[in-house]
Amino acid sequence: MPHRRDGFLVIAAAVLLTSFPVVIWYRKPAFE
């Protein structure tokens, strides 16, 4: 089922793209 796997990858990529910058922005003030 390549279609389901592709959809999962899209969701996973979207989650990573949205959470990664938030984690960086959230941790940045901690260093300063």
mmCIF entry with sequence, helices, sheets and N, C-alpha, C, O atoms, coordinates in Angstrom:
data_MODEL
# 
_entry.id   MODEL 
# 
_entity.id                         1 
_entity.type                       polymer 
_entity.pdbx_number_of_molecules   1 
# 
_entity_poly.entity_id                      1 
_entity_poly.type                           'polypeptide(L)' 
_entity_poly.nstd_linkage                   no 
_entity_poly.nstd_monomer                   no 
_entity_poly.pdbx_seq_one_letter_code       MPHRRDGFLVIAAAVLLTSFPVVIWYRKPAFE 
_entity_poly.pdbx_seq_one_letter_code_can   MPHRRDGFLVIAAAVLLTSFPVVIWYRKPAFE 
_entity_poly.pdbx_strand_id                 A 
# 
loop_
_entity_poly_seq.entity_id 
_entity_poly_seq.num 
_entity_poly_seq.mon_id 
_entity_poly_seq.hetero 
1 1  MET n 
1 2  PRO n 
1 3  HIS n 
1 4  ARG n 
1 5  ARG n 
1 6  ASP n 
1 7  GLY n 
1 8  PHE n 
1 9  LEU n 
1 10 VAL n 
1 11 ILE n 
1 12 ALA n 
1 13 ALA n 
1 14 ALA n 
1 15 VAL n 
1 16 LEU n 
1 17 LEU n 
1 18 THR n 
1 19 SER n 
1 20 PHE n 
1 21 PRO n 
1 22 VAL n 
1 23 VAL n 
1 24 ILE n 
1 25 TRP n 
1 26 TYR n 
1 27 ARG n 
1 28 LYS n 
1 29 PRO n 
1 30 ALA n 
1 31 PHE n 
1 32 GLU n 
# 
_struct_asym.id          A 
_struct_asym.entity_id   1 
# 
_struct_conf.conf_type_id            HELX_P 
_struct_conf.id                      HELX_P1 
_struct_conf.pdbx_PDB_helix_id       AA1 
_struct_conf.beg_label_comp_id       PRO 
_struct_conf.beg_label_asym_id       A 
_struct_conf.beg_label_seq_id        2 
_struct_conf.pdbx_beg_PDB_ins_code   ? 
_struct_conf.end_label_comp_id       PHE 
_struct_conf.end_label_asym_id       A 
_struct_conf.end_label_seq_id        31 
_struct_conf.pdbx_end_PDB_ins_code   ? 
_struct_conf.beg_auth_comp_id        PRO 
_struct_conf.beg_auth_asym_id        A 
_struct_conf.beg_auth_seq_id         2 
_struct_conf.end_auth_comp_id        PHE 
_struct_conf.end_auth_asym_id        A 
_struct_conf.end_auth_seq_id         31 
_struct_conf.pdbx_PDB_helix_class    1 
_struct_conf.details                 ? 
_struct_conf.pdbx_PDB_helix_length   30 
# 
_struct_conf_type.id          HELX_P 
_struct_conf_type.criteria    ? 
_struct_conf_type.reference   ? 
# 
loop_
_atom_site.group_PDB 
_atom_site.id 
_atom_site.type_symbol 
_atom_site.label_atom_id 
_atom_site.label_alt_id 
_atom_site.label_comp_id 
_atom_site.label_asym_id 
_atom_site.label_entity_id 
_atom_site.label_seq_id 
_atom_site.pdbx_PDB_ins_code 
_atom_site.Cartn_x 
_atom_site.Cartn_y 
_atom_site.Cartn_z 
_atom_site.occupancy 
_atom_site.B_iso_or_equiv 
_atom_site.pdbx_formal_charge 
_atom_site.auth_seq_id 
_atom_site.auth_comp_id 
_atom_site.auth_asym_id 
_atom_site.auth_atom_id 
_atom_site.pdbx_PDB_model_num 
ATOM 1   N N  . MET A 1 1  ? 0.848  -1.201 0.000  1.00 0.00 ? 1  MET A N  1 
ATOM 2   C CA . MET A 1 1  ? 0.000  0.000  0.000  1.00 0.00 ? 1  MET A CA 1 
ATOM 3   C C  . MET A 1 1  ? 0.884  1.251  0.000  1.00 0.00 ? 1  MET A C  1 
ATOM 4   O O  . MET A 1 1  ? 1.042  1.891  1.039  1.00 0.00 ? 1  MET A O  1 
ATOM 5   N N  . PRO A 1 2  ? 1.452  1.601  -1.136 1.00 0.00 ? 2  PRO A N  1 
ATOM 6   C CA . PRO A 1 2  ? 2.361  2.749  -1.196 1.00 0.00 ? 2  PRO A CA 1 
ATOM 7   C C  . PRO A 1 2  ? 1.630  4.062  -0.935 1.00 0.00 ? 2  PRO A C  1 
ATOM 8   O O  . PRO A 1 2  ? 2.225  5.038  -0.476 1.00 0.00 ? 2  PRO A O  1 
ATOM 9   N N  . HIS A 1 3  ? 0.327  4.071  -1.235 1.00 0.00 ? 3  HIS A N  1 
ATOM 10  C CA . HIS A 1 3  ? -0.423 5.314  -1.045 1.00 0.00 ? 3  HIS A CA 1 
ATOM 11  C C  . HIS A 1 3  ? -0.551 5.641  0.437  1.00 0.00 ? 3  HIS A C  1 
ATOM 12  O O  . HIS A 1 3  ? -0.387 6.795  0.835  1.00 0.00 ? 3  HIS A O  1 
ATOM 13  N N  . ARG A 1 4  ? -0.842 4.643  1.250  1.00 0.00 ? 4  ARG A N  1 
ATOM 14  C CA . ARG A 1 4  ? -0.976 4.888  2.691  1.00 0.00 ? 4  ARG A CA 1 
ATOM 15  C C  . ARG A 1 4  ? 0.368  5.278  3.273  1.00 0.00 ? 4  ARG A C  1 
ATOM 16  O O  . ARG A 1 4  ? 0.455  6.167  4.120  1.00 0.00 ? 4  ARG A O  1 
ATOM 17  N N  . ARG A 1 5  ? 1.424  4.600  2.811  1.00 0.00 ? 5  ARG A N  1 
ATOM 18  C CA . ARG A 1 5  ? 2.756  4.918  3.326  1.00 0.00 ? 5  ARG A CA 1 
ATOM 19  C C  . ARG A 1 5  ? 3.142  6.339  2.939  1.00 0.00 ? 5  ARG A C  1 
ATOM 20  O O  . ARG A 1 5  ? 3.735  7.064  3.737  1.00 0.00 ? 5  ARG A O  1 
ATOM 21  N N  . ASP A 1 6  ? 2.801  6.743  1.701  1.00 0.00 ? 6  ASP A N  1 
ATOM 22  C CA . ASP A 1 6  ? 3.120  8.086  1.238  1.00 0.00 ? 6  ASP A CA 1 
ATOM 23  C C  . ASP A 1 6  ? 2.379  9.122  2.080  1.00 0.00 ? 6  ASP A C  1 
ATOM 24  O O  . ASP A 1 6  ? 2.938  10.155 2.446  1.00 0.00 ? 6  ASP A O  1 
ATOM 25  N N  . GLY A 1 7  ? 1.115  8.832  2.381  1.00 0.00 ? 7  GLY A N  1 
ATOM 26  C CA . GLY A 1 7  ? 0.339  9.750  3.215  1.00 0.00 ? 7  GLY A CA 1 
ATOM 27  C C  . GLY A 1 7  ? 0.946  9.864  4.604  1.00 0.00 ? 7  GLY A C  1 
ATOM 28  O O  . GLY A 1 7  ? 0.985  10.950 5.183  1.00 0.00 ? 7  GLY A O  1 
ATOM 29  N N  . PHE A 1 8  ? 1.422  8.742  5.138  1.00 0.00 ? 8  PHE A N  1 
ATOM 30  C CA . PHE A 1 8  ? 2.048  8.761  6.461  1.00 0.00 ? 8  PHE A CA 1 
ATOM 31  C C  . PHE A 1 8  ? 3.319  9.595  6.440  1.00 0.00 ? 8  PHE A C  1 
ATOM 32  O O  . PHE A 1 8  ? 3.596  10.340 7.380  1.00 0.00 ? 8  PHE A O  1 
ATOM 33  N N  . LEU A 1 9  ? 4.100  9.468  5.357  1.00 0.00 ? 9  LEU A N  1 
ATOM 34  C CA . LEU A 1 9  ? 5.337  10.242 5.250  1.00 0.00 ? 9  LEU A CA 1 
ATOM 35  C C  . LEU A 1 9  ? 5.029  11.729 5.165  1.00 0.00 ? 9  LEU A C  1 
ATOM 36  O O  . LEU A 1 9  ? 5.753  12.546 5.734  1.00 0.00 ? 9  LEU A O  1 
ATOM 37  N N  . VAL A 1 10 ? 3.972  12.081 4.466  1.00 0.00 ? 10 VAL A N  1 
ATOM 38  C CA . VAL A 1 10 ? 3.580  13.492 4.353  1.00 0.00 ? 10 VAL A CA 1 
ATOM 39  C C  . VAL A 1 10 ? 3.202  14.040 5.721  1.00 0.00 ? 10 VAL A C  1 
ATOM 40  O O  . VAL A 1 10 ? 3.599  15.147 6.087  1.00 0.00 ? 10 VAL A O  1 
ATOM 41  N N  . ILE A 1 11 ? 2.431  13.258 6.475  1.00 0.00 ? 11 ILE A N  1 
ATOM 42  C CA . ILE A 1 11 ? 2.027  13.691 7.820  1.00 0.00 ? 11 ILE A CA 1 
ATOM 43  C C  . ILE A 1 11 ? 3.250  13.796 8.724  1.00 0.00 ? 11 ILE A C  1 
ATOM 44  O O  . ILE A 1 11 ? 3.398  14.766 9.468  1.00 0.00 ? 11 ILE A O  1 
ATOM 45  N N  . ALA A 1 12 ? 4.131  12.788 8.655  1.00 0.00 ? 12 ALA A N  1 
ATOM 46  C CA . ALA A 1 12 ? 5.334  12.801 9.485  1.00 0.00 ? 12 ALA A CA 1 
ATOM 47  C C  . ALA A 1 12 ? 6.215  14.006 9.144  1.00 0.00 ? 12 ALA A C  1 
ATOM 48  O O  . ALA A 1 12 ? 6.756  14.664 10.033 1.00 0.00 ? 12 ALA A O  1 
ATOM 49  N N  . ALA A 1 13 ? 6.350  14.285 7.849  1.00 0.00 ? 13 ALA A N  1 
ATOM 50  C CA . ALA A 1 13 ? 7.159  15.427 7.421  1.00 0.00 ? 13 ALA A CA 1 
ATOM 51  C C  . ALA A 1 13 ? 6.541  16.732 7.913  1.00 0.00 ? 13 ALA A C  1 
ATOM 52  O O  . ALA A 1 13 ? 7.253  17.633 8.355  1.00 0.00 ? 13 ALA A O  1 
ATOM 53  N N  . ALA A 1 14 ? 5.219  16.829 7.836  1.00 0.00 ? 14 ALA A N  1 
ATOM 54  C CA . ALA A 1 14 ? 4.541  18.041 8.292  1.00 0.00 ? 14 ALA A CA 1 
ATOM 55  C C  . ALA A 1 14 ? 4.742  18.232 9.795  1.00 0.00 ? 14 ALA A C  1 
ATOM 56  O O  . ALA A 1 14 ? 4.974  19.349 10.256 1.00 0.00 ? 14 ALA A O  1 
ATOM 57  N N  . VAL A 1 15 ? 4.651  17.143 10.554 1.00 0.00 ? 15 VAL A N  1 
ATOM 58  C CA . VAL A 1 15 ? 4.844  17.230 12.006 1.00 0.00 ? 15 VAL A CA 1 
ATOM 59  C C  . VAL A 1 15 ? 6.271  17.667 12.330 1.00 0.00 ? 15 VAL A C  1 
ATOM 60  O O  . VAL A 1 15 ? 6.486  18.505 13.205 1.00 0.00 ? 15 VAL A O  1 
ATOM 61  N N  . LEU A 1 16 ? 7.243  17.095 11.619 1.00 0.00 ? 16 LEU A N  1 
ATOM 62  C CA . LEU A 1 16 ? 8.638  17.456 11.866 1.00 0.00 ? 16 LEU A CA 1 
ATOM 63  C C  . LEU A 1 16 ? 8.906  18.915 11.501 1.00 0.00 ? 16 LEU A C  1 
ATOM 64  O O  . LEU A 1 16 ? 9.580  19.634 12.238 1.00 0.00 ? 16 LEU A O  1 
ATOM 65  N N  . LEU A 1 17 ? 8.374  19.341 10.363 1.00 0.00 ? 17 LEU A N  1 
ATOM 66  C CA . LEU A 1 17 ? 8.607  20.720 9.910  1.00 0.00 ? 17 LEU A CA 1 
ATOM 67  C C  . LEU A 1 17 ? 7.959  21.729 10.849 1.00 0.00 ? 17 LEU A C  1 
ATOM 68  O O  . LEU A 1 17 ? 8.448  22.850 10.987 1.00 0.00 ? 17 LEU A O  1 
ATOM 69  N N  . THR A 1 18 ? 6.863  21.341 11.493 1.00 0.00 ? 18 THR A N  1 
ATOM 70  C CA . THR A 1 18 ? 6.180  22.285 12.378 1.00 0.00 ? 18 THR A CA 1 
ATOM 71  C C  . THR A 1 18 ? 6.735  22.225 13.796 1.00 0.00 ? 18 THR A C  1 
ATOM 72  O O  . THR A 1 18 ? 6.740  23.238 14.497 1.00 0.00 ? 18 THR A O  1 
ATOM 73  N N  . SER A 1 19 ? 7.204  21.055 14.231 1.00 0.00 ? 19 SER A N  1 
ATOM 74  C CA . SER A 1 19 ? 7.688  20.924 15.605 1.00 0.00 ? 19 SER A CA 1 
ATOM 75  C C  . SER A 1 19 ? 9.152  21.319 15.741 1.00 0.00 ? 19 SER A C  1 
ATOM 76  O O  . SER A 1 19 ? 9.551  21.862 16.771 1.00 0.00 ? 19 SER A O  1 
ATOM 77  N N  . PHE A 1 20 ? 9.960  21.053 14.713 1.00 0.00 ? 20 PHE A N  1 
ATOM 78  C CA . PHE A 1 20 ? 11.395 21.330 14.801 1.00 0.00 ? 20 PHE A CA 1 
ATOM 79  C C  . PHE A 1 20 ? 11.696 22.802 15.045 1.00 0.00 ? 20 PHE A C  1 
ATOM 80  O O  . PHE A 1 20 ? 12.449 23.114 15.967 1.00 0.00 ? 20 PHE A O  1 
ATOM 81  N N  . PRO A 1 21 ? 11.131 23.738 14.245 1.00 0.00 ? 21 PRO A N  1 
ATOM 82  C CA . PRO A 1 21 ? 11.376 25.164 14.498 1.00 0.00 ? 21 PRO A CA 1 
ATOM 83  C C  . PRO A 1 21 ? 10.859 25.608 15.863 1.00 0.00 ? 21 PRO A C  1 
ATOM 84  O O  . PRO A 1 21 ? 11.454 26.476 16.501 1.00 0.00 ? 21 PRO A O  1 
ATOM 85  N N  . VAL A 1 22 ? 9.762  25.020 16.309 1.00 0.00 ? 22 VAL A N  1 
ATOM 86  C CA . VAL A 1 22 ? 9.198  25.389 17.613 1.00 0.00 ? 22 VAL A CA 1 
ATOM 87  C C  . VAL A 1 22 ? 10.154 24.973 18.729 1.00 0.00 ? 22 VAL A C  1 
ATOM 88  O O  . VAL A 1 22 ? 10.358 25.716 19.690 1.00 0.00 ? 22 VAL A O  1 
ATOM 89  N N  . VAL A 1 23 ? 10.738 23.783 18.596 1.00 0.00 ? 23 VAL A N  1 
ATOM 90  C CA . VAL A 1 23 ? 11.684 23.311 19.607 1.00 0.00 ? 23 VAL A CA 1 
ATOM 91  C C  . VAL A 1 23 ? 12.913 24.220 19.653 1.00 0.00 ? 23 VAL A C  1 
ATOM 92  O O  . VAL A 1 23 ? 13.400 24.564 20.729 1.00 0.00 ? 23 VAL A O  1 
ATOM 93  N N  . ILE A 1 24 ? 13.406 24.602 18.478 1.00 0.00 ? 24 ILE A N  1 
ATOM 94  C CA . ILE A 1 24 ? 14.573 25.487 18.415 1.00 0.00 ? 24 ILE A CA 1 
ATOM 95  C C  . ILE A 1 24 ? 14.230 26.841 19.033 1.00 0.00 ? 24 ILE A C  1 
ATOM 96  O O  . ILE A 1 24 ? 15.003 27.385 19.821 1.00 0.00 ? 24 ILE A O  1 
ATOM 97  N N  . TRP A 1 25 ? 13.055 27.387 18.666 1.00 0.00 ? 25 TRP A N  1 
ATOM 98  C CA . TRP A 1 25 ? 12.652 28.692 19.181 1.00 0.00 ? 25 TRP A CA 1 
ATOM 99  C C  . TRP A 1 25 ? 12.422 28.621 20.695 1.00 0.00 ? 25 TRP A C  1 
ATOM 100 O O  . TRP A 1 25 ? 12.681 29.587 21.413 1.00 0.00 ? 25 TRP A O  1 
ATOM 101 N N  . TYR A 1 26 ? 11.937 27.473 21.174 1.00 0.00 ? 26 TYR A N  1 
ATOM 102 C CA . TYR A 1 26 ? 11.655 27.314 22.605 1.00 0.00 ? 26 TYR A CA 1 
ATOM 103 C C  . TYR A 1 26 ? 12.944 27.140 23.405 1.00 0.00 ? 26 TYR A C  1 
ATOM 104 O O  . TYR A 1 26 ? 13.028 27.581 24.551 1.00 0.00 ? 26 TYR A O  1 
ATOM 105 N N  . ARG A 1 27 ? 13.949 26.500 22.805 1.00 0.00 ? 27 ARG A N  1 
ATOM 106 C CA . ARG A 1 27 ? 15.212 26.255 23.512 1.00 0.00 ? 27 ARG A CA 1 
ATOM 107 C C  . ARG A 1 27 ? 16.156 27.451 23.414 1.00 0.00 ? 27 ARG A C  1 
ATOM 108 O O  . ARG A 1 27 ? 17.013 27.633 24.279 1.00 0.00 ? 27 ARG A O  1 
ATOM 109 N N  . LYS A 1 28 ? 16.010 28.260 22.378 1.00 0.00 ? 28 LYS A N  1 
ATOM 110 C CA . LYS A 1 28 ? 16.936 29.364 22.147 1.00 0.00 ? 28 LYS A CA 1 
ATOM 111 C C  . LYS A 1 28 ? 17.049 30.302 23.363 1.00 0.00 ? 28 LYS A C  1 
ATOM 112 O O  . LYS A 1 28 ? 18.166 30.605 23.783 1.00 0.00 ? 28 LYS A O  1 
ATOM 113 N N  . PRO A 1 29 ? 15.921 30.774 23.944 1.00 0.00 ? 29 PRO A N  1 
ATOM 114 C CA . PRO A 1 29 ? 16.026 31.658 25.114 1.00 0.00 ? 29 PRO A CA 1 
ATOM 115 C C  . PRO A 1 29 ? 16.735 30.988 26.293 1.00 0.00 ? 29 PRO A C  1 
ATOM 116 O O  . PRO A 1 29 ? 17.298 31.678 27.143 1.00 0.00 ? 29 PRO A O  1 
ATOM 117 N N  . ALA A 1 30 ? 16.714 29.665 26.353 1.00 0.00 ? 30 ALA A N  1 
ATOM 118 C CA . ALA A 1 30 ? 17.341 28.964 27.474 1.00 0.00 ? 30 ALA A CA 1 
ATOM 119 C C  . ALA A 1 30 ? 18.863 29.136 27.426 1.00 0.00 ? 30 ALA A C  1 
ATOM 120 O O  . ALA A 1 30 ? 19.515 29.192 28.468 1.00 0.00 ? 30 ALA A O  1 
ATOM 121 N N  . PHE A 1 31 ? 19.429 29.220 26.214 1.00 0.00 ? 31 PHE A N  1 
ATOM 122 C CA . PHE A 1 31 ? 20.876 29.393 26.085 1.00 0.00 ? 31 PHE A CA 1 
ATOM 123 C C  . PHE A 1 31 ? 21.286 30.818 26.468 1.00 0.00 ? 31 PHE A C  1 
ATOM 124 O O  . PHE A 1 31 ? 22.396 31.043 26.952 1.00 0.00 ? 31 PHE A O  1 
ATOM 125 N N  . GLU A 1 32 ? 20.382 31.776 26.247 1.00 0.00 ? 32 GLU A N  1 
ATOM 126 C CA . GLU A 1 32 ? 20.678 33.161 26.581 1.00 0.00 ? 32 GLU A CA 1 
ATOM 127 C C  . GLU A 1 32 ? 20.109 33.467 27.957 1.00 0.00 ? 32 GLU A C  1 
ATOM 128 O O  . GLU A 1 32 ? 20.244 34.589 28.445 1.00 0.00 ? 32 GLU A O  1 
# 
